[in-house]
């Protein structure tokens, strides 16, 4: 895959390379939600969706192959839930950041997600806040200086 480097102006008359786009995998068993997350990611202009999975087991396999920077992970899915998958991903790929999303906003679920190694958690009802949560996880790669 060819990579291009864009430039942004940092100071008048000085140019520096733009930050590379984050590579993300979206994991959700509801195709409409997965597509909505993908659209929100693409809308940022700073995230490239490189894969999608419908369960935690497929997510682990994709992360092994694609080595994304970010996984946006649903919790309740068939075959393997997102919390178990998050634990496995963080165990074998600790550099990969995981943002857990769920229709359930129970505070105990937030605690469980973080205990499994998730880097952040957000309710699906707040998908419009996806950029904010990604910026929290990647403050030096996602935010403007």
C-alpha positions in Angstrom: 0.0 0.0 0.0 1.4 3.4 -1.0 1.7 6.1 1.6 1.6 9.8 0.9 2.7 12.5 3.3 0.7 15.7 3.3 2.1 18.9 4.8 0.5 21.4 7.1 1.7 24.9 7.8 3.0 25.2 11.4 4.4 28.7 11.3 4.3 31.3 8.5 6.8 30.2 5.9 7.6 26.8 7.7 6.1 23.5 6.7 6.2 20.2 8.5 4.8 16.7 7.7 1.2 16.0 8.7 0.6 13.3 11.2 -0.2 9.9 9.6 -3.8 8.8 9.8 -4.7 6.4 12.5 -5.6 2.9 11.3 -8.7 1.5 12.9 -10.7 -1.7 13.1 -14.5 -1.5 13.9 -16.0 -4.4 15.7 -19.8 -4.6 16.1 -22.3 -7.3 15.3 -25.0 -4.8 14.1 -24.1 -3.8 10.5 -25.9 -0.4 10.8 -23.9 0.5 13.9 -20.6 -0.7 12.4 -21.3 1.5 9.4 -22.2 4.5 11.5 -19.0 4.1 13.5 -17.0 3.8 10.2 -18.7 7.0 8.9 -17.8 8.9 12.1 -14.2 7.7 11.9 -13.9 8.8 8.3 -15.5 12.1 9.0 -12.6 13.0 11.3 -10.3 13.0 8.3 -7.6 11.5 10.6 -8.7 7.9 10.9 -8.7 5.2 8.2 -10.9 2.2 8.7 -8.9 -0.8 7.7 -11.2 -3.6 8.8 -14.5 -4.6 10.3 -15.5 -7.7 12.3 -18.8 -8.9 13.7 -17.5 -10.7 16.8 -14.6 -10.7 19.2 -12.9 -13.7 17.8 -12.8 -12.2 14.3 -11.5 -8.9 15.9 -8.5 -10.7 17.4 -7.7 -12.3 14.1 -7.9 -9.0 12.3 -5.7 -7.2 14.8 -3.1 -10.0 14.5 -3.0 -9.4 10.7 -3.6 -5.7 10.3 -1.9 -4.3 13.5 -4.2 -1.3 13.7 -3.6 1.7 16.0 -7.2 1.6 17.3 -10.0 -0.9 17.7 -13.5 0.4 18.3 -15.1 -2.6 20.1 -18.7 -3.4 20.9 -19.4 -5.4 24.1 -22.3 -7.7 23.4 -21.6 -9.9 20.4 -21.9 -13.6 19.5 -19.0 -16.1 19.5 -16.8 -13.9 21.8 -17.9 -10.7 23.6 -15.9 -7.5 23.4 -14.5 -7.6 26.9 -12.9 -11.0 26.4 -11.6 -9.9 23.0 -10.2 -6.6 24.5 -8.3 -8.6 27.1 -6.8 -10.9 24.4 -5.9 -8.0 22.1 -4.2 -6.1 24.9 -2.4 -9.2 26.0 -0.8 -9.8 22.6 -0.8 -6.3 21.2 -0.5 -3.9 24.1 0.3 -1.0 21.7 -3.1 -1.3 20.1 -5.6 1.1 21.7 -9.1 -0.2 22.4 -12.2 2.1 22.7 -15.1 0.0 24.0 -18.6 1.2 23.0 -21.8 -0.2 24.3 -25.5 0.4 24.2 -25.4 -0.2 28.0 -24.0 2.8 29.9 -23.9 1.0 33.3 -20.9 2.3 35.4 -20.0 -1.3 36.2 -19.5 -2.0 32.5 -17.1 1.0 32.3 -15.1 -0.5 35.2 -15.1 -4.0 33.6 -14.0 -2.6 30.3 -11.1 -0.7 31.9 -10.2 -3.8 33.9 -9.9 -5.8 30.7 -7.5 -3.3 29.3 -9.7 -0.9 27.4 -8.1 2.5 26.9 -11.5 4.3 27.0 -15.3 3.6 27.1 -18.2 5.4 25.6 -22.0 4.7 25.3 -23.2 4.2 21.7 -25.7 6.9 22.3 -22.7 9.3 22.3 -21.2 8.3 18.9 -21.1 12.0 18.0 -18.4 12.2 20.7 -16.2 9.6 19.0 -13.6 12.2 18.0 -13.3 13.4 21.6 -12.7 9.9 22.9 -10.1 9.1 20.2 -8.3 12.4 21.0 -8.2 11.3 24.6 -6.5 8.1 23.6 -4.2 9.7 21.0 -3.6 13.2 22.3 -0.3 13.7 20.3 -1.5 12.1 17.1 -5.1 13.3 16.8 -5.2 16.8 18.2 -3.9 20.0 16.5 -0.9 21.5 18.1 
